[in-house]
């Protein structure tokens, strides 16, 4: 198996490329001299490596399209914007999180985040983001709504039939390692998986899975994982359980290790599962002695 070289440029279409890194960065060439990025990596150092790739190819950066506002996708924004003057585009709520990145750890934690959560993996440097309606947004790129993983996440379908899928699917190895992928809205996420499964494209570029020309199998794997986690939660709620006890059982059963970051990420996701299951009348919630307890129906 070929060893993956980080920040290596790969061409996947006449005009479309991706940069291999922990959260793949898309690149679309609008002419011989100008390109747009799809996301920017997780920090200033990623920004420097991207700029080196641009310089080596004689490309100037026209803009950055952020699929969503998680720190590992917008971390290079500020550096690249300061160095090149490029525009940054973001969608809906994602634009607010990009402009005010403290919103991400605050949202995940449910209050002001302690220092353990204020680091580059959850707290990017701020950058100014414009809506997709701006005149400089490239007209030959189609925006695909992909909500569920995060609020207003999008994908990009290029003119050479490449689809950049952001974080709506995870690889088999990632699912096996982390067990519970971050999901904000379970119902929307499942709808997004249906939408992706029905897509027709020459190449699919997920941020956290292998590039492929056939997306259906990995979509089915991600969908089944959602149902497996939901079933596990229901099985742990045969008797009334408060959230922190439930979370401990989840960590124990999946062999996860509790840290502040995992508490925030997995905890937020489990709350989303609880909301989805409650809305679908699979579980109920009750307050007992001023403690919120959950139970399967």
N, C-alpha and C positions, 0 to 999 in steps of 0.2 A: 504494500500500500504506500502511495506517495505521501511523504510527510508534508503537511500543510504549512506553507510559509505565510506568516502573518503580513498583512498589508501588501499582498501581491495582487496585481491588476489582472482580471480575466475578462475577455471579450465573450459575450453571449448572444450578440446580435450585430447587425450592421452598425448600429449607433449605441448599443447598450453594453455596459460593462458592470462588473461589481468588484469591490475591493474586499478581499478575504480578511476578516478580523472577527472578534467575538460576536459582534452584531454587524452582519454584512452591510456594506455601504454601496448603494447603487450609484452609477454614473451614466449620464445620458449626454451624448455629443450632438449639439444642435447644428454645428458646422465644424469646419476644420480647426477653428480657434477657440470656440466657447463651449462650455459644458455646464450642466446642472448636476448637483449631487442629490441623492436620495438618502437622507440622514448624514450624520457627520462623526460617528464614533463616540467614545465615552469620555474624552477629556482633551486638554490642550495638546498633549503629546500625539494623540490621534490626529488632531488638526494639522500638526507639523508634518506628519507622515503623508497625509493626504496632499498637502501643498507640494511636497517633494515629488509625488507622482504627477501632479498637474504640471509642474515645471519641467519634468523630464520629457513630457509629451508635448510641451509647447501649448498647453491649454490655459485659458483664463477662466476663472470661476464666475459664472453669471448669477448663480443662485443656489440655495439649498432648500430642498423640499423635505420637511420633516414629516414622516409618517405618523408619529405621535411623540409625546413629550417625555417619555422615560429618559433618564439621565444618560443611559448608554447609547441613545440615538441622537441626542442634541448636545453632547458634551464638547464637541469640536466647534460648535456654532460660533461662540464668541471670538475665539482665536481667528477663525477663517473670515468672519465678518470684519474684524479689525484689520486684518492683513490685506484683504482684497476689496473691501467695500461691497461685497455681494449682498443681495437681498435674501431674506429667509422667509419661507412660506410655511404656515401651519394652519390647521383646520379647527374651527370652533373652540371648544374648551382647551384643546391642545395648545392654542396660541397663548392663552392666559398662563398655562403652566410653563411655557417657554419663556415668557416675559418675566414671570415671577416663580422661579423654580423651587422656592421653599414650599410651594403648594404640594409638591410630590411627597416628600417625607411627612408633611403635616397631614395630608390625606391618608397616607398609609397607616400612620400611627394613631390618628384620630384626635390629635391635639398638637401643641407645640412640640416638635421633635427634639429630644435630648441630643447631645453631641455625638452619641453612638450612631445616630441616624443622619447626621449632617456631614456626609462625606460624598466623594465624587460619584459613587455608585448609585446614590439616591438624590443627590443635590448637585445639579449642573450649574455652570456659570450662566447668568442671565444673558439673553440675546433678544433683539427686537424682531418680532415676527409679523408678517403681513398676511392678509387673507388670500385665498386662492383666486379671488376676483381681481387682484392687482394686474395691471396691463402687462407686466413682465413675466407673469406665470406662463410657461411654455404651452402654446395652444395644441401642439401635437402629442401631449401627454394626457391620458385620461385618468381621472381620479376615481378610485373604487372605494366606496365606504366599506370598512372592515371593523365595525365596533365590536366590543365584547372584551377583548384583552384590556383595552383602555377606552376612555370616554368616546373620542371622535377619531379613532385611528383610521388611517386610509392606506390603500395600496396604490401602485402606479402601473398602468398598462401603457407600454410604449408603442410608437408607430411601427417598430420592427417586431412586434408581437411577443415581447418579454413582459412578464408580470413580476413586480417586486411586492412581496406579500407581508413585509414587516413582521410582526410577532404573532400572527394568527395561528401558526402551527409550530410545533417543536419537534426536533428529531427524536427517534426512538431512544438513542443513547441519553439525550437530555431528560426525557420522561423517566427513564429508568434511574437516572442519577438523582434527580430532584423530586420525582414522584408527583408533586402538585405544582402545576404551572400557574403563574399568576393570572387570574381572571377577575375583571371588575363586574361584568354583567353576564351571568351564565346563559340566560335565554338569548341575548344578542350574540354571544360567542357561538352558540350552536347554530344560529341562523347564518352567521358568517361562514362557518365550516360548510354548510350546505351550499352557500354561494360559491365558495372556492372550489368545491368538488365539481360543480357544474361548469366551471370556466373552461375555455378552450384557448390555449396559448402554446407557442413553440417552446418556451422555457419559463420555469417558475424559479424565482429567487427568494426563498424565505430568509429572514435575518438569522434564524437559529436552527436551521436544518440544511441538508444538502441541496444544492441546485439540481433540478430534475426536469425532465420533460413529461413526467407522469405524476401528478399530485394526489391522485385518488387514494392510494394505499396509505400514505402518511396522514391524510385527512381523516380517514376511517380510524386510524390508531389514536389520533388526538381526540376524536369524538368518543371512542370507547373509554378512554381514560377519564373523561368527564363523568360518564355514567358509573364507572368503577368507584371514583371518589365519592360521588353522591350516595351510592349504595353503602359504602363504608361508613359514611356519616350517619345514615339512617340506622345502621346496625349498632352504632355506638349510642344511639338515643332511645333504646328500648325502655330505659328508665330515665326520668328527668335529670338533666345534666346542665350545669352552668357552662358558659363559654370557655373559661380558662381550663376547666377539667376536660372538656371535649377536646380542646386544642392539645393538651398534654397527651391524651389518648391517641390523637392523630399522629403526633410526632413519634410516640412510642411504636405504633403499629407500622409506620413507614420507615422506621429507623433513622429519623431526622434528628438533628442536634439543634437545640434552641439557642439562638443568639438574638440580639436586638433586631438585626436585619431580618432574620427568618421569622421572628415573632410578628414583625410588621407585614412582611410580604405574604406569608402563609396565613397569618391571622386574618388579614384583610380578605384574602381569597375565601377562607372558610366562612366568613361572615356573608360573603356574596352567595355562596352555596346555600347557607341557611335561609337567606331571603328568597332565593329561587325555590327551594323546597317548600317553604312556608306559603309562598304565593300559589304554588301548585297543590296545596293541601296534602303534602306528604308528611309534614311535621307541624307541630304547634308550639307556641311559646306561652309561658305563664310566669307571673311574678309570685314567688314564694318567699316570705320573710325578707322582702326587699332584695331578692336575688332573681335575676332573669334566668329561667331554666327552659331548656328545649327538650322535646320528646317526640318520637315518631308516632304517627297515627296508624 
